[in-house]
């Protein structure tokens, strides 16, 4: 699955990566920097003329709203795209949807804060300004920021070359090469990783671990279980429930909420 900007740059994307991005301090700082630019240079004069405290309240809630809606919309479109077997997601579409929601809420926010909202042309030009500014931010992030924040995602077995030779990329916290991981399960205080007929435990969260894996390497079949692409193909349908079957005969059910997504993802690997 690729997350692509209208001007060309794209990055690998998965559900775990969306969640992790939404919680990463560096991503917050990056977003706040562009929010600060928006606060200084937006063309809506009534907001510039409002008391400083009013402006701070507006931008604080605006930033929180951006992180929330961008994440939720991103996740919804990602999962819908997998079900529809669409391999590329438009970042511009997600940004437009997010800014559309925020702009509607901003108008209500203006009214609550006593800011004039009678000039429709100024409101439209401000909305366009926000969208263009954050599309510039998105371009920078997709071109450079993601690789800087999450280098692990790009250290795939195929891309891991140093001095002309291939080197192993290991799953953090284990001696297991990423390419040989078959299943990862969440534990109370860490994860359990299976591969090469061996099992390891590591004190890392499932979400963080999955966000560092090549996105097409496997899929989450349950909130607490991830399986490799190879293992995912070995599934059975029993009584309307899908089960992924391991080499030793253990069966793990695919959550009903992920069934259609799972089947679509399998077809996309063919």
C-alpha positions in Angstrom: 0.0 0.0 0.0 1.4 3.4 -1.0 0.4 6.8 0.3 1.0 9.2 -2.6 1.1 13.0 -2.9 -0.4 14.6 -6.0 3.0 15.9 -7.0 4.6 12.5 -7.0 6.3 11.4 -3.8 4.9 8.4 -2.0 5.7 6.3 1.1 4.7 2.8 2.3 1.7 2.9 4.6 -0.1 0.5 6.9 -2.6 0.8 9.8 0.1 0.5 12.4 2.1 3.3 10.7 -0.9 5.6 10.7 -1.3 5.1 14.5 2.4 5.5 15.2 2.7 8.7 13.1 -0.2 10.2 15.1 1.7 9.6 18.3 5.2 10.6 17.2 6.6 13.7 18.9 8.6 14.7 15.8 5.5 14.6 13.7 3.7 16.8 16.2 6.6 19.3 16.1 6.5 19.3 12.3 2.7 19.9 12.2 2.9 22.6 14.8 5.5 24.4 12.8 3.2 24.6 9.8 0.3 25.5 12.1 2.4 28.4 13.4 3.0 29.6 9.8 -0.8 29.4 9.3 -1.5 31.4 12.4 0.9 34.2 11.3 0.1 34.4 7.6 -3.5 33.3 7.0 -5.6 36.0 5.1 -8.6 36.1 7.5 -8.3 39.6 9.1 -11.0 39.1 11.8 -9.1 36.3 13.3 -5.8 38.3 13.3 -7.8 41.1 15.0 -9.1 38.8 17.8 -7.5 38.9 21.3 -4.4 36.8 21.6 -6.1 34.4 24.1 -8.9 33.9 21.6 -6.4 33.1 18.9 -4.6 30.7 21.1 -7.8 28.8 22.0 -8.7 28.6 18.3 -5.3 27.3 17.2 -5.0 24.8 20.1 -8.3 23.2 19.3 -7.6 23.4 15.6 -4.3 21.5 16.0 -5.9 18.9 18.1 -8.7 18.6 15.6 -6.3 18.2 12.7 -4.4 15.3 14.4 -7.7 13.6 15.3 -9.5 13.9 12.0 -6.5 13.4 9.8 -5.8 10.1 11.6 -9.4 8.9 11.7 -10.0 9.7 8.0 -6.7 8.2 7.0 -7.5 5.0 8.8 -11.0 4.8 7.3 -9.7 5.4 3.7 -6.8 3.0 4.2 -9.0 0.1 5.3 -11.6 0.9 2.6 -8.9 1.0 -0.1 -7.7 -2.5 1.0 -11.2 -3.9 0.8 -11.5 -2.4 -2.7 -8.1 -3.7 -3.6 -6.7 -0.2 -4.3 -3.0 -0.1 -3.9 -2.4 3.6 -3.9 -4.1 6.1 -1.5 -4.2 9.8 -2.4 -2.7 12.0 0.4 -4.4 15.0 -1.3 -7.8 13.4 -1.0 -7.3 12.7 2.7 -6.0 16.2 3.3 -8.9 17.7 1.4 -11.4 15.7 3.5 -9.6 16.6 6.7 -9.5 20.3 5.9 -13.1 20.3 4.8 -14.2 19.0 8.2 -12.0 21.4 10.0 -13.1 24.4 7.9 -16.7 23.7 8.8 -15.9 23.4 12.5 -13.8 26.6 12.2 -16.8 28.6 11.2 -18.7 27.4 14.3 -15.6 28.1 16.3 -15.5 31.6 15.0 -19.1 32.2 16.1 -18.5 30.7 19.5 -15.4 33.0 20.0 -17.2 36.0 18.7 -15.2 36.4 15.5 -16.9 37.9 12.5 -17.9 35.3 9.8 -19.8 37.5 7.3 -17.2 37.8 4.6 -17.6 34.6 2.5 -14.8 35.4 0.1 -12.3 35.8 2.9 -13.4 32.5 4.5 -12.9 30.7 1.2 -9.5 32.2 0.6 -8.5 31.2 4.1 -9.6 27.7 3.5 -7.6 27.5 0.3 -4.6 29.0 2.1 -4.8 26.3 4.8 -5.1 23.5 2.2 -2.2 24.7 0.1 0.0 25.2 3.1 -0.6 21.8 4.5 -0.2 20.2 1.1 3.3 21.8 1.0 3.9 20.3 4.4 2.7 16.9 3.2 5.0 17.1 0.2 8.0 17.7 2.5 7.0 14.9 4.8 6.5 12.3 2.0 9.7 13.4 0.3 12.0 13.6 3.3 10.3 13.5 6.7 9.0 9.9 6.8 12.3 8.4 5.9 14.0 10.4 8.6 11.5 9.5 11.3 11.0 5.8 10.4 14.2 4.5 8.7 13.4 1.0 9.8 10.5 0.8 7.3 12.9 1.4 4.5 15.5 -1.2 5.7 13.7 -4.0 3.9 15.6 -7.3 3.1 15.6 -6.3 -0.6 17.0 -2.8 0.1 19.5 -3.7 2.8 22.8 -3.3 0.9 26.0 -2.0 2.3 29.2 -1.9 0.3 27.7 -4.0 -2.5 26.6 -6.8 -0.2 23.2 -7.7 1.4 23.0 -7.7 5.2 20.2 -9.0 7.4 17.6 -6.7 8.8 16.6 -8.1 12.3 13.4 -7.5 14.1 14.2 -5.2 16.9 14.4 -7.0 20.3 15.0 -10.4 18.7 17.7 -12.3 16.8 15.2 -13.1 14.1 15.6 -11.6 10.6 12.6 -9.6 9.5 12.2 -11.7 6.3 11.7 -14.8 8.4 9.0 -13.5 10.8 5.8 -15.6 10.6 3.6 -14.3 13.4 3.7 -11.5 16.0 1.2 -11.6 18.9 0.6 -9.0 21.6 1.4 -10.0 25.2 0.5 -8.1 28.4 4.0 -6.5 28.5 5.4 -7.0 25.1 5.2 -9.2 22.0 5.7 -12.8 21.1 7.4 -13.4 17.7 7.5 -16.7 15.8 9.7 -17.6 13.0 12.3 -20.2 11.9 10.4 -22.7 14.1 11.4 -20.6 17.1 9.6 -18.2 19.4 11.0 -15.0 21.0 9.6 -12.4 23.3 10.4 -8.7 23.3 9.4 -5.8 25.4 8.0 -3.7 22.6 4.4 -2.8 21.7 2.7 -4.6 18.8 1.8 -1.3 17.2 5.3 0.1 17.2 6.8 -3.2 16.0 4.3 -3.5 13.1 4.9 0.2 12.1 8.6 -0.8 11.4 7.9 -3.7 9.2 7.7 -3.5 5.4 4.0 -2.9 4.8 3.4 -5.7 2.3 5.2 -8.3 4.4 2.0 -9.3 6.3 -1.3 -8.2 7.7 -3.1 -7.9 11.0 -5.8 -10.5 11.3 -6.9 -9.4 14.8 -6.2 -6.5 17.1 -3.5 -8.5 18.8 -2.2 -10.7 16.0 -0.1 -10.1 12.8 0.8 -12.8 10.3 3.2 -12.9 7.4 2.1 -12.9 3.8 3.2 -16.5 3.5 1.3 -17.6 6.5 -1.8 -15.6 5.6 -2.2 -17.6 2.4 -2.7 -20.7 4.5 -6.2 -20.1 5.8 -9.4 -22.1 6.0 -13.1 -21.2 6.1 -14.9 -23.1 8.8 -18.5 -22.3 9.7 -18.2 -18.8 8.2 -15.0 -18.0 10.3 -11.6 -17.7 8.7 -8.7 -19.3 10.4 -5.0 -18.9 9.6 -3.3 -22.3 10.2 0.3 -22.6 11.2 2.7 -25.4 10.2 2.2 -27.1 13.6 -1.6 -27.1 13.2 -2.5 -24.2 15.4 -5.4 -22.1 14.2 -5.9 -18.3 14.7 -9.2 -16.7 13.8 -9.4 -13.7 11.6 -11.6 -11.0 13.3 -15.0 -10.7 11.7 -14.4 -6.9 11.3 -11.3 -7.7 9.3 -12.6 -10.6 7.2 -13.4 -8.7 3.9 -10.2 -6.7 4.3 -8.1 -9.9 4.8 -9.6 -11.6 1.7 -9.1 -8.5 -0.4 -5.5 -8.2 0.8 -4.8 -11.8 -0.1 -6.0 -11.2 -3.7 -3.8 -8.1 -3.9 -0.7 -10.3 -3.3 -1.4 -12.5 -6.3 
